[in-house]
Amino acid sequence: MTTQKPITIAVMALGGQGGGTLADWLIEVAERSGYFVQGTSVQGVAQRTGATIYYIELFPEAAARAAGKDPVLALMPVPGNVDLVVAAELMEAGRAMIRGLVTPDRTALIASSHRIYAISEKSAMGDGRADGAQILEAAAAQARTTLLFDMEEIARQKGSVISAVLFGAIAGSGALPFARRVYEDVINADSRARESNLAAFAAGYENAQAVSPATPQDATPAVEAASHAGRALLEKAAKLLPPEVLGIAAHGLRKVVDYQDIAYGEDYLSRLGGIAATDRQFGGARKGWELTREAARHLALWMTFEDVFRVADLKTRGARFDRVREEVRAAPGQIVGVSEFMHPRVEEFCDALPAGLGRFVLHRAGLRAIFGRLFGRGRRVTTTSLGGFLTLFIVARLGRFRRRSLRFQNEAAAIDAWLSTAAEAAAKNYDLAVELVACQRLVKGYGDTHARGMRNFETLMTAYRRLIEDRDAVAKMKRLRQAALSDEEGAALKRELGVIGLA
């Protein structure tokens, strides 16, 4: 009686990543190598709400003949009983581990280290991204062997799809008992994108042979200024700020200058310099300049708030059209159309007007009704057409007059009040001041999202006034901030206010 066991493989892939093609290729490799094969799949309901699992079992025909009967192969992976897990994205590798499909005594894990963010991660009030570093740590502990590198980037470079890179990584890893030639023969037999798939396969194979793991976080590049004015700003920052903060501040400067102009960069440095002076006065050096570091990051985010000018600017940048073409894998010369859905409210229209005129319209019910009929329905703007592109291009160019707009003046006043409150708090409780600065995470987006975030932010600023003398003020403010970030409607924040006695 034979003791030979099937080779079990689970492939986790999202829609559009070629998981079905990869499974088909693996099945054909096994059949060409003299194996009985059974493959099944369980479809997910949508991208990132449930990826497809492809499950394959292989059994050598020679062993079956020696036993005198055909093998019985399973239809679904069983926790603790999978030899090879292949994931086309880092969080899918994590999902496989949560399901128990990856075990230290048996499983080889091969995955791409890149991320495709879930809707829940993108739409979170704050930074909703899952921690990829935890997945890497878990993989090292839970898998027998691991092979992780950015396969999506290789696929992009080779003009192929990630399934071809994964196929090469599987071959190069030696996780399956098949020769490289057989894998390449399978790709050659497939008429679709043969040359690019072979190139991607070879790159995946070579990376696997080199055993070069990668982390999902990119190293932070040094920021350099291309213009004389930019270099002058960086020199000024070096004089105003502690050396430990300069890296973050340089990125902040680049962001705000790109958003508006050099003068706006001066405004950023002036505000941040004031916080740095407060930090220095109240023992920031002993705290690692935490207050200034947090302010450098959050101030840049708030000063680059999203208004109609910013949205129009981003949607008409050449880099965005290049990125769209790359994402849809358009061939050179192939026509790609981009249609934007836009639904500005009356408030966004008034925010873009000169401050006095914007207030006038907002406080006149008749005028609001007229403009409400104009902006009451969303519309599609084809930015790859001349008319659609020019419309948004002109709106974007009007951003040079942003400082006169109602939205700019409202945001500037709110920013200055926020920084003033943080400086006031630092004199009494340094850690509470840091917590107040972090509350900026609530202020994001535009339209209804921005309005809800500002409402919750203002609630926290009011709560601070009542907590300033409280011994547990820092812990309570952190709980309130986390509650506010957990849902947009503010229900969790309201409950937490009640729990700590501030309702």
ZIZIKA-V257779 format. One record per pair of residues at least 24 apart in sequence whose C-alpha atoms are under 10 Angstrom apart, sorted by the first residue. I is the first residue (numbers start at 1). J is the second residue. Records with the same first field share a line. If there is no record, write none. Layout:
I->J, J
This chain:
1->63, 66, 67, 68
2->63, 64, 66, 67, 68
3->63, 67
4->59, 60, 63, 64, 67, 71
5->57, 58, 59, 60, 63, 71, 73
6->35, 36, 37, 56, 57, 58, 59, 60, 71, 72, 73, 74, 81, 82, 83
7->37, 56, 57, 58, 59, 60, 73, 81, 82, 83, 84, 176, 177
8->38, 55, 56, 57, 58, 59, 73, 74, 76, 77, 78, 81, 82, 83, 84, 85, 107
9->39, 54, 55, 56, 57, 58, 76, 77, 81, 82, 83, 84, 85, 86, 101, 107, 108, 176
10->39, 40, 41, 53, 54, 55, 56, 57, 76, 77, 78, 82, 83, 84, 85, 86, 87, 96, 101, 102, 109
11->41, 51, 52, 53, 54, 55, 56, 84, 85, 86, 87, 88, 92, 93, 96, 110, 111
12->41, 50, 51, 52, 53, 54, 55, 85, 86, 87, 88, 89, 91, 92, 93, 95, 96, 111
13->43, 44, 47, 48, 50, 51, 52, 53, 54, 86, 87, 88, 89, 92, 93, 162, 163
14->43, 44, 46, 47, 48, 49, 50, 51, 52, 53, 87, 88, 89, 92, 116
15->43, 44, 45, 46, 47, 48, 50, 51, 52
16->47, 161, 162, 163
17->88, 89, 152, 161, 162, 163, 164
18->88, 161, 162, 163, 164
19->51, 52, 53, 54, 86, 87, 88, 162, 163, 164, 166
20->52, 53, 54, 163
21->163, 164, 167
22->54, 86, 162, 163, 164, 165, 166, 167
23->53, 54, 55, 56, 163, 167
24->54, 56, 186
25->163, 164, 167, 183, 184, 186, 187, 190
26->56, 58, 167, 170, 171, 176, 183, 186
27->56, 57, 58, 186
28->182, 183, 185, 186, 187
29->178, 179, 180, 181, 182, 183, 184, 185, 186, 187
30->57, 58, 59, 60, 176, 177, 178, 182, 183
31->58, 59, 60, 61
32->178, 182, 183, 185, 186
33->60, 61, 177, 178, 179, 182
34->58, 59, 60, 61, 62
35->59, 60, 61, 62, 63, 64
36->60, 61, 62, 64, 70, 71, 73
37->61, 71, 73
38->72, 73, 74, 75
39->73, 74, 75, 76
40->74, 75, 76, 77
41->75, 76
42->75, 76
47->116, 118, 119
48->91, 92, 116, 117, 118, 119, 120
49->118, 119, 120
50->92, 95
51->88, 92, 95
52->92
53->77, 86, 87, 92, 96
54->86
55->82, 85
56->82, 84
57->82, 83
77->101
79->103
80->104, 105, 106, 107
81->105, 106, 107
82->106, 107, 108, 109
83->107, 108, 109, 143, 144, 175, 176
84->108, 109, 110, 143, 144, 145, 170, 175, 176
85->109, 110, 111, 143, 146
86->110, 111, 112, 147, 166, 167, 169, 170
87->111, 112, 113, 148, 163, 166
88->112, 113, 114, 115, 116, 150, 151, 152, 162, 163, 165, 166
89->113, 114, 115, 116, 117, 148, 150, 151, 152, 162
90->114, 115, 116, 132, 133, 135, 136, 148, 149, 150, 215, 216
91->115, 116, 117, 118, 130, 131, 132, 135, 136
92->116, 135
93->135, 136, 138, 139, 148
94->132, 134, 135, 136, 138, 139
95->135
97->135, 138, 139, 142, 143
98->138
100->142
101->142, 143
102->138, 139, 141, 142, 143, 144, 145
103->139, 141, 142, 143, 144, 145
104->139, 140, 141, 142, 143, 144, 145
105->142, 143, 144, 145
106->142, 143, 144, 145
107->142, 143, 144, 145, 146, 175
108->139, 142, 143, 144, 145, 146, 147, 170, 173, 174, 175, 176
109->139, 140, 142, 143, 144, 145, 146, 147, 148, 170, 175
110->139, 143, 145, 146, 147, 148, 149, 166, 169, 170, 173, 175, 208
111->139, 146, 147, 148, 149, 150, 151, 166, 169, 170, 213
112->147, 148, 149, 150, 151, 152, 153, 162, 165, 166, 169, 213, 214, 215, 216
113->147, 148, 149, 150, 151, 152, 153, 213, 214, 215, 216, 217
114->148, 149, 150, 151, 152, 153, 214, 215, 216, 217
115->150, 152, 216, 217
123->449, 488
124->442, 485, 486, 487, 488
125->441, 442, 443, 444, 445, 449, 450, 452, 453, 482, 484, 485, 486, 487, 488
126->439, 440, 441, 442, 443, 444, 453, 481, 482, 484, 485, 486, 487
127->441, 442, 485
128->485, 486
131->216, 217
132->215, 216, 217
133->215, 216, 217
135->215, 216
136->213, 214, 215, 216
145->173, 175
146->173, 211, 213
147->173, 207, 208, 209, 211, 212, 213, 214
148->207, 208, 211, 212, 213, 214, 215, 216
149->204, 207, 208, 211, 212, 213, 214, 215, 216
150->204, 207, 212, 213, 214, 215, 216
151->200, 203, 204, 207, 214
154->199, 200, 201, 203, 204, 207
155->196, 197, 199, 200, 201, 203, 204
156->200, 326, 327, 329
157->196, 199, 200, 203
158->195, 196, 197, 198, 199, 200, 201, 203
159->193, 195, 196, 197, 199, 200, 326, 329, 330, 331
160->193, 194, 195, 196, 197, 198, 199, 200, 201, 329
161->193, 196, 197, 200, 201, 329
162->197, 200, 201, 204
163->197, 200, 201, 204
164->196, 197, 198, 199, 200, 201, 202, 203, 204, 205
165->197, 198, 199, 200, 201, 202, 203, 204, 205, 207, 208
166->200, 201, 203, 204, 205, 208
167->197, 198, 200, 201, 202, 204, 205
168->197, 198, 199, 200, 201, 202, 203, 204, 205, 206, 207, 208, 209
169->200, 201, 202, 203, 204, 205, 206, 207, 208, 209, 211
170->201, 204, 205, 208
171->201, 202, 204, 205, 206, 208, 209
172->201, 202, 203, 204, 205, 206, 207, 208, 209, 210, 211
173->204, 205, 206, 207, 208, 209, 210, 211
174->205, 208, 209
180->205
220->247, 248, 251
221->247, 251
222->247, 250, 251
223->247, 248, 249, 250, 251, 253, 254
224->250, 251, 254
225->250, 253, 254
229->262, 263
230->254, 257, 262, 265
232->262
233->262, 263, 265, 266, 269
234->265, 269
236->266, 269, 270, 273
237->266, 268, 269, 270, 272, 273
239->273
240->269, 270, 272, 273, 274, 276, 277
241->269, 272, 273, 274, 275, 276, 277, 280, 289, 292, 293
242->273, 276, 277, 279, 280, 284, 285, 288, 289, 292, 293
243->289
244->285, 288, 289, 290, 292, 293
245->276, 288, 289, 290, 291, 292, 293, 294, 295, 296, 297
246->293, 296
247->293, 296
248->292, 293, 294, 295, 296, 297, 300
249->292, 293, 294, 295, 296, 297, 299, 300
250->296, 297
251->296, 297, 300
252->296, 297, 298, 299, 300, 301, 303, 304
253->296, 297, 300
254->300
255->300, 301, 303, 304
256->299, 300, 301, 302, 303, 304, 305
257->300, 304
258->304
259->300, 303, 304, 305, 306, 309, 310, 313, 314, 399, 400
260->303, 304, 310, 399, 400, 401, 402, 403
261->400
264->303, 403
265->300, 303
267->303
268->296, 299, 300, 303
269->296, 299, 300
271->295, 296, 299, 415, 416, 419, 420
272->296, 297, 299, 300, 419
274->419, 420, 423
275->419, 420, 422, 423, 426
276->423
277->423
278->422, 423, 424, 426, 427
279->423, 426, 427, 430, 433
281->426, 427
282->423, 426, 427, 428, 429, 430
283->426, 427, 430
284->426, 430
287->430, 431
290->430, 431, 433, 434
291->422, 423, 426, 430, 431, 432, 433, 434, 435, 436, 437, 438
292->434, 437
293->434
294->434, 435, 436, 437, 438, 440
295->419, 422, 434, 436, 437, 438, 440
296->437
297->437, 438, 440
298->437, 438, 439, 440, 441, 443
299->415, 418, 419, 437, 438, 440
301->440, 441, 443, 444
302->411, 412, 414, 415, 440, 441, 443, 444
303->408, 411, 412, 415
304->411, 444
305->407, 408, 411, 443, 444, 445, 446, 450
306->407, 444, 445, 446, 447, 450
307->344, 348, 349, 351, 352, 399, 402, 407, 408, 445, 446, 447
308->344, 348, 349, 351, 352, 392, 395, 396, 398, 399, 402, 446
309->352, 392, 393, 394, 395, 396, 397, 398, 399, 400, 401, 402
310->395, 396, 397, 398, 399, 402
311->342, 392, 395, 396, 446
312->383, 389, 391, 392, 393, 394, 395, 396, 397, 398, 399
313->392, 393, 394, 395, 396, 397, 398, 399
314->392, 393, 396
315->340, 383, 389, 392, 393, 396
316->383, 384, 388, 389, 390, 391, 392, 393, 394, 396
317->393, 396
321->383, 384
335->384
336->384
337->382, 383, 384, 385
338->380, 381, 382, 383, 384, 385, 388
339->379, 380, 381, 382, 383, 384, 385, 388
340->379, 380, 381, 382, 383, 384, 388
341->378, 379, 380, 381, 382
342->375, 377, 378, 379, 380, 381
343->375, 376, 377, 378, 379, 380, 447
344->372, 374, 375, 376, 377, 378, 379, 446, 447
345->371, 372, 374, 375, 376, 377, 378, 447, 448
346->370, 371, 372, 373, 374, 375, 376, 447
347->371, 372, 375, 407, 447, 448
348->375, 406, 407, 446, 447
349->375, 406, 407
350->405, 406, 407
351->402, 405, 406, 407, 408, 409, 410
352->395, 398, 399, 401, 402, 403, 404, 405, 406, 407, 408
353->401, 402, 404, 405, 406, 407
354->401, 402, 403, 404, 405, 406, 407, 408, 409
355->403, 404, 405, 406, 407, 408, 409, 410
356->404, 405, 406
357->405, 406
358->405, 406, 407
359->406
414->454, 458
415->440
417->461
418->457, 458, 461
421->461, 464, 465
422->461
425->464, 465, 468
428->468, 469
429->468, 469, 471, 473, 474
430->474
431->473, 474, 475
432->464, 467, 468, 472, 473, 474, 475, 476, 477, 478
433->464, 474
434->474
435->473, 474, 475, 477, 478, 481
436->460, 461, 464, 474, 477, 478, 481
438->478, 481
439->477, 478, 480, 481, 482, 484, 485
440->481
441->481, 484, 485
442->481, 482, 484, 485, 488
448->488
449->488, 489
450->488
451->488
452->487, 488, 489, 490
453->484, 485, 487, 488, 489, 490
455->484, 488, 489, 490
456->480, 481, 483, 484, 485, 488, 489, 490, 493, 494
457->481, 484, 485
459->484, 490, 493, 494, 497
460->484, 493, 497
462->502
463->497, 502, 503
466->502
467->502
476->500
